[in-house]
């Protein structure tokens, strides 16, 4: 399908959201549908700079299906990425090729207690999921504790997350600036989960490979030390590459 870039928004230092719509006249009788947590492939029409990974990437859709027809992706603009630099320079109105949505990192709102572990740009699927739960009152029997770790205090979507936490009892957000408090480790996570030991939460961990691998090791450590029992099928992960 052909997508048209209609808006760009600065979200944090070096981080932007790009909004796309299906090109008028292309499957105009249909709407693109997706589930929160899924991703889409985007192929650029050209590259302004060389990139050994080529002209195609996949990105999590950071908007909720409840927010309308626009497809929103949110990315870190890395100067060493010819693809991302080109995307950042695309004029409004430019067309790209989209494929998807795809992905099985989906949220089950029937689960009573959920811990979201986000590392940096790994916040993107959680934004989509949380917004979807906010907009669908039938899903609000669930509880979500978002633990958001970032390399500095410039948290993506913080203004929205603070507002949503204030307005919705099911949502709790904890911010961790690793430049101040150090990386999230087993003692820190155990302390944050001290009141949930008997609730058997489901964990969702998303971010760069290094972050997700660390979270898997920490959860295994906590489970084996009897700090909190975590069945293997209660851990769901999504690793972001290329960031």
C-alpha positions in Angstrom: 0.0 0.0 0.0 1.1 3.6 -0.6 1.3 5.9 2.4 1.6 9.6 2.4 3.6 11.5 5.1 1.2 14.2 6.5 2.9 15.3 9.8 6.1 15.2 11.8 6.3 15.9 15.6 9.3 16.3 17.8 8.9 14.0 20.8 12.2 14.3 22.6 15.9 15.0 21.8 16.6 13.1 18.6 13.2 11.5 18.6 10.3 12.2 16.2 6.9 10.9 15.3 5.9 10.5 11.7 2.2 10.3 10.7 1.1 8.6 7.5 -2.2 8.2 5.7 -3.2 5.8 3.0 -2.9 7.6 -0.3 -6.3 8.9 -1.6 -7.8 6.5 -4.1 -5.8 3.5 -3.0 -8.1 1.0 -1.4 -10.1 4.1 -0.4 -13.1 2.0 0.6 -11.0 0.2 3.2 -9.3 1.3 6.4 -6.0 0.0 7.6 -6.6 -1.9 10.9 -4.0 -3.0 13.4 -3.7 -4.3 16.9 -1.8 -2.3 19.5 1.8 -3.7 19.6 2.0 -4.5 15.9 4.5 -3.0 13.5 4.6 -2.0 9.9 7.3 -2.1 7.2 8.1 1.2 5.4 10.1 1.4 2.2 11.4 4.8 1.2 11.3 5.9 -2.5 15.0 6.8 -2.4 17.9 7.2 0.0 19.7 10.5 0.4 22.6 8.8 2.1 24.1 5.3 1.8 22.8 2.6 4.2 24.0 -0.9 4.2 20.7 -2.1 5.5 18.8 -0.8 2.5 15.7 1.3 2.0 13.2 -0.8 4.2 12.7 -0.9 8.0 9.9 -2.0 10.3 8.6 0.2 13.1 6.1 -0.3 15.8 2.9 1.6 15.3 2.9 4.0 18.3 -0.7 5.2 17.7 -3.8 3.4 18.9 -6.4 2.2 16.4 -8.9 4.3 18.5 -7.1 7.5 17.4 -8.3 7.5 13.8 -6.8 6.4 10.5 -3.4 8.0 10.7 -0.5 5.6 11.2 2.1 6.9 13.6 5.6 5.7 14.0 8.1 7.1 16.5 11.8 6.7 16.0 15.3 7.8 17.2 17.0 9.8 14.4 20.5 8.3 14.3 23.0 10.2 12.2 24.8 7.0 11.2 21.6 5.7 9.7 21.2 6.8 6.1 17.6 5.5 6.2 16.5 7.5 9.2 18.3 10.7 8.0 16.4 10.3 4.7 13.1 9.7 6.4 13.7 12.8 8.6 14.3 14.9 5.5 11.2 13.7 3.5 9.0 16.6 2.7 5.4 16.5 3.9 3.3 15.0 1.1 5.9 12.4 0.2 4.8 8.9 -0.5 6.3 5.7 0.8 5.4 2.0 0.5 3.9 0.3 3.5 3.5 -3.4 4.3 1.6 -4.8 7.2 0.6 -4.6 9.9 2.4 -7.6 11.4 3.5 -8.9 14.8 2.3 -11.0 17.7 3.3 -8.7 20.6 -0.3 -8.2 21.7 -1.8 -7.2 25.0 -4.4 -9.3 26.8 -6.6 -6.9 28.8 -8.2 -9.9 30.6 -5.0 -10.3 32.6 -5.5 -8.6 36.0 -2.0 -7.2 36.6 0.6 -6.3 34.1 4.2 -4.9 34.3 5.4 -3.0 31.3 9.2 -2.7 31.1 10.3 -0.1 28.5 13.8 0.7 27.6 14.2 4.0 25.7 12.5 3.8 22.4 10.8 0.6 23.6 8.0 2.8 24.9 6.4 2.9 21.5 4.2 -0.2 21.7 3.2 0.6 25.2 1.9 4.0 24.2 -0.3 2.4 21.7 -1.5 -0.3 24.2 -2.2 2.2 27.0 -4.0 4.6 24.8 -6.2 1.8 23.5 -7.1 0.7 27.0 -7.9 4.3 28.0 -10.3 4.6 25.0 -11.9 1.2 25.4 -13.7 1.3 28.8 -14.4 -2.5 28.6 -10.6 -3.2 28.9 -10.1 -1.1 32.1 -10.5 -4.1 34.5 -6.8 -4.6 33.9 -4.0 -2.9 35.9 -0.8 -1.6 34.3 2.4 -0.6 36.0 4.7 1.0 33.4 8.4 1.1 34.4 10.1 3.3 31.9 13.9 3.3 31.9 15.8 6.0 29.8 19.4 7.1 29.4 18.4 10.6 30.5 15.4 12.5 31.8 14.0 13.3 28.4 11.3 10.6 28.4 9.3 10.2 25.2 5.6 10.8 25.6 6.1 11.9 29.2 3.5 14.7 29.1 0.9 12.3 27.8 1.8 9.5 30.2 1.6 11.9 33.2 -1.8 13.1 32.1 -3.0 9.5 31.6 -1.7 8.4 34.9 -3.5 11.2 36.7 -6.8 10.5 35.0 -6.8 6.7 35.1 -6.7 4.5 38.2 -5.6 1.4 36.3 -2.3 3.0 35.3 0.8 3.6 37.3 4.0 5.0 35.7 7.5 4.9 37.2 10.4 6.8 35.5 14.0 5.7 35.9 16.8 8.0 34.6 19.7 5.6 34.4 22.2 8.5 34.2 21.2 9.3 37.8 20.0 6.0 39.4 22.0 3.5 37.3 20.5 0.7 35.1 17.4 -1.1 36.2 18.6 -4.2 38.1 17.1 -7.0 40.2 17.1 -5.1 43.6 15.5 -2.0 42.0 12.8 -4.1 40.2 12.2 -6.2 43.3 11.6 -3.0 45.3 9.1 -1.7 42.7 7.3 -5.0 42.7 7.2 -5.5 46.5 3.4 -5.1 46.6 2.7 -7.4 43.7 4.3 -10.6 44.8 1.0 -12.4 45.3 -0.6 -11.1 42.1 1.3 -13.2 39.5 1.7 -10.4 37.1 2.5 -10.7 33.4 5.6 -8.9 32.2 6.1 -7.2 28.9 9.7 -6.1 28.1 10.5 -3.9 25.1 13.6 -2.1 23.9 17.0 -2.6 22.4 18.4 -6.1 22.6 20.7 -5.3 25.5 17.9 -4.0 27.6 15.5 -6.9 26.9 18.2 -9.4 27.5 18.9 -7.8 30.8 15.3 -7.8 31.8 15.0 -11.5 31.0 18.0 -12.3 33.2 16.6 -10.1 36.0 13.2 -11.7 35.9 14.8 -15.2 35.9 16.9 -14.1 38.9 13.9 -12.8 40.8 11.9 -15.9 40.1 14.7 -18.3 41.1 15.4 -16.4 44.3 11.7 -16.7 45.3 11.3 -12.9 45.4 8.4 -13.4 43.0 7.3 -16.4 41.1 7.2 -15.7 37.4 6.0 -18.5 35.1 7.8 -18.5 31.8 4.6 -17.8 29.8 4.1 -14.7 31.9 7.1 -13.0 30.2 6.5 -11.4 26.8 9.3 -9.6 25.0 10.0 -7.6 21.8 13.5 -6.7 20.8 14.3 -3.6 18.8 17.3 -3.8 16.5 19.1 -1.0 14.6 18.7 1.6 17.3 
